[in-house]
Amino acid sequence: MKPGLRNLITDIGGLRVGQAFDTRLWSGVTVLFGERPFTAAVSVMGGAPGTRETDLLAPDRLVQEVDALVLSGGSAFGLDACSGVADGLRAMGRGFAVGDQRVPIVPGAILFDLLNGGDKAWARNPYYDLGRSALDAADTDFALGTAGAGFGAMTGLWKGGLGSASVVLGSGFTVAALVAVNALGSVTVGQGPQFWAAPFEMGREFGGLGMAAYAPPMTDPEPRKRIGEATTIAIVATDASLTKAEAHRMAVAAHDGMARAIVPSHTLLDGDLVFAAATGEKPLIDPVRDQFQLGHAAACCLSRAIARAVYLATAMPGDLQPTWASRFTSA
């Protein structure tokens, strides 16, 4: 295994990522856009999710492919970002054909960042425009850390952010992850610099610090956020040809990567969710072996992406939490 050229989800051909954020609002939107429609699925394991159009991702539903996936801040208000993306796609002539009409299929998920210090006293929901702007900005290169849907994210200890990572398997398939980390739990071992995701790091993508010499003693954890204030939302993707059911299994497997990188995760107070996307460029050769490896790679990529999100977050005036870099990176 080795990282892709960019170590981003856009190492998968045909996928682009667009982002938009508002520094006053202290929030933003990230869009995964497919140059062609792609197979998608979802697995929800958190207790407080916020979603749009996820029911149609079930294997038995009529629509088999989507045009884009949206990750957004803003809690329930952020779901309006999907409307902005849908209108932008419709203007491109994209969407599910119904007679002479096109209906873009844009599932999305949100995280809660309404209490992060930004100005939330809007007269008109701002997320529609952020979604449209994010789609218009879609490209193969994009920022990590304090960007997009992770712009205003926080975790149990450190400032959160947006992360991505990729890997090329020996079989030739590429697998990657994109994640906005706003978790209740911590991505580091205790209050030290080492990341729980350290065993899966490639190179020095989040500092190369290795594993912690010790694990903190087991205690009864206390939630640092209130109900509805957390959530880690992610997308794992591959260039393999997968059915919706097979993509769903990849999303389920990827949740292991979230649990390895955030402690605790999948709590009642989090809305933890993983989308899966498959562009279908490469057929499976050995369906059982290939899916086994894709699921493992998706979990590893998601762990790495989560650590990168926090590692690359940047300090800004008004932050309510310290960045990892401000505490552990020498000037």
N, C-alpha and C positions, 0 to 999 in steps of 0.2 A: 504494500500500500504506500501511496505517496499523495501529498496534497495536489490539487489541481493547479493550473497555472496562476490563477488569482487567489486561490484559497477562499473562494466565494461561491455562492449558489449559482452564479452566472457562468461558472465553469461548465455547466450543463448547456449544451448548444440549444438555442431557441428560447432561452429564458433571459429576461431582463428585469432589473429592479429599479423602481422609481421611488423617490422619497420627497417629502415636504414637511416642514415644521414651522411653528410660529413661536418666536422667542418671547412674546408677551403672554401668549397662551400657555407656554411651557409644555407643549405637546406636539405630536406629529403623526404622520401616516407613512406606511411602507406598503408598496404594491409589488407583487410578483406578477409580471406580465408575460404571457406566452405569445411568441410570434405566430404560433398556430394554437388552436385549442388543445388542451392536454387533459389526460385522465387525472382525477383528483378524488381524495377520500379524506376522512377526518376521524380522529379518536379523541374523545373528551374524557379526562380523568380527574379534573378539578371539580370542586363542589360548588363553584360560583361562576359558571361561564357566561359569556355574552357573545352571541353569534348571529349571523344572517345567512340564510340559504344553505345551512348545513344538512338539513333533512334530505335534500335532493342528491347528496353525495352517497347515499346508501346504494349498494349494488343493484337493488331491484327497482330503482327509480328510472324514469324515462331518459333523462338527459345523462349522457355518458361522459361528456367533456365540459370543461369550464374555460373561460377566457382569461381570468385573472383571479388572484387571491389577495385579500387585503388584511393587513395587521394595522390596528389603529389604537391610539390613546383615546381618552375621552369618555370612558365607560359607555353607557348606552347611546350617548350622543355621537360617539365615534362611528357607530354603524352607518351613519349618513355618508361617511367617506365612500362606502360601496356605491352609493347612488351617483356620486361624482365620477367615479371610475366607470360605472355602467354607461353614463351619458357620453363620456369620452370614447368609449369603445363603440357605442352606437354610431357616433359621428364617423368612425373609421369603417363602418359597414360590418362590424363584427357582431356575433351573437347567434343564438339558436334560431333557426329559420322557422317562422310560423306564417304561412301565406306570404304576403309581400312585406312582412315585418321581421325585424331582427331583435332578439331579446338577449343581450349580453348576460352571461351567467357569472356572477361575481360573489362567491361566498366570502365571508369575512369574520374576524374575531376581534374583540377589544380587550384592553386592559384598563384598570382604574388608575388615573393620575390626576383626579380632580382636586386633591388636597396637597399638591406638591409645591404650592407657592405661586403658581401662575395666575394670571387674570382670567377668571372663568365667568365674568359678568357680561357675557355676550348678549346682544339683542337678537342675533340670528346665528343659528348653528354654523360654526366655521368649518366643520369637518367635510362637508360637501366640496368646498373649494380646495381644501387640502388634498382630498382624494383625487380630484381632477388634476391638480398641479403635480401630484406624485406620478400619476400615469404619464403626463406630458414629459416628465423628467426621466422616464425609464431608459436605462442604459446598462452596459455590461459592468461598468465600474460604479461603485457607490460607497458612501462613507459608513464606517462602523463606530460603535461607541455612542456618543451623544448625538443621535441622528434618527430621523424618521419616527417610527412608532416607539422607539426607545428614548426619544429626546427628553421626556420628563419622567422616565421610569426610576423607581427606587427598589431596593431590596431590604431584607431584614437588617442589614448592616451597612452596605455600601450603596453608592449611587448606581443605578442600573444602566441599561443601554441596549443597543442593537448589536447582534453578533452574527457571524457567518463563518462557515468552514466547509471544505470539500475534501474528497479523497477519490483517487482513481484505483480501482481494484485490479488485481492481476488478471481477472477475466475481461478487463477492458471497460466495464461499466463505471460511470462516474456517479457518485452519491454526494449530496451536499445538504446543508441545513442553513436556515435563516431564522433568527429568534429575537423577540423583544422580551427582555428580562426585567420583570417587575415583581419579583417573588417575595413571598412571606419569609422563606428560609434564606440561608446564607450560602454563597458560592465558595467561601473560603473556610478553611479548617480553623474553627475558633476565630480569634481576631488577628490571626497571623496572615502572612502573605500567600501561603500555599493554597492552591485551588483544589477542591474535591475532584475536579476533572483531570488532575495531573497525570494519572496513568495513561491517559489517551492523547496527551499533547504530542504534536508533531513539530519538531524543531523547537523554536523558542516563541511560538505564536502567542503565548500569554506568559512570557517571562522566563521559561525554562527553569523554574525553581524546584521542580521535582516534588516528591511527596513529602508531607510533613513528617517530622520525626516522631510525632505522637498524635493521638486523637484525643480531643477533649473528653472528659469523663461523661458518662451518660447521665443526663439530667432530665427533668420534666420541662420541656420547652414551653416558653411563654410567647404567645403571638404578639409581635411588635406592631402589627397593623390591625385595623378593625375589619369587620365583615365587609367583603366586597372591595377592599382596597388593594388586593394583590392580583396576581395572574402572570404566568409566563405563556406566551403564545408563539407558536413556531410552525415552520414549514420544513419538511424534509423532501428532497426531490432526487430523481434519477433519470438518466436517459434510457433506461430499460423500458421495454414494452410490458406494461402491467394492466391487468383488468382492475376495475374498481375494488373488487374483493382483495386482490393481491396488494393493491396500494394501501388498503385499509390495514392489512397485516404489517406493512412497513411502518405505518403511523403508530400502531400499537407497540411494535418493537422499539421505536424511537423514544417512547416514554421512559424506557429503561435509562437512556442517556440523560434525560432530565433528572431522574431520581439519583443518578450517580453524581450529578454536578450541583444539585441544590438540596440542602438538608435543612429542614424537612421539605418535601415537595408533595404535590397532589393532595393538599390539605382541604378541609372543608371551606376554608377562607380563600383559596386560590381558584381561579377559573382555568387551570392548566389544560391546554389543548394543543394538538399537533395535526396539522394538515399534511397530506402526502400528495406529491405531484409526480407524474410520470410522462415524459415527452414521447416515449415510444420509438425512439430512434434505433434502438438495438434490441433484437428479439432475444428472449431467453433461450439458452442452449440446453441447460440442465435445470428445469424449472424448480426442483426441490433445492438443489445446491445453490443455485443463483439467488433464490428468494431468501434462503438462510443467510447468505453473505450480505445481501442488500439490507436486511433488517439489522444485522450487527453493525454494518457500516453506518447506517442512519443513526443508530444510538450513539456511536462514537463521535460522529460529526456533530450531533446536537450537544453532547457534553462539551466539546471543544468550542463550539459557537457560543455557548452560555458563558464560559470563562472569558472568551475574547470580548464579549459585550461589556463586562464589568472592567476588565483589564484596560480597555481602550476608552472608557468614559472620561470625559474632560470636565474639569472644574469650571463653574460659571458663577458670577455674582448671584446670590439668592439661593444657592443650593441648600437644601435641608439636610443633606447627608454628605460625608466626605467621599471623594473618589478613591478607588484603590490606588491610583497612581500618586495622588497627593500624599498618601501615607507611606508608600513603599518605594517610590522611584526617587533616586537621588537627583538633586538639582544639577 
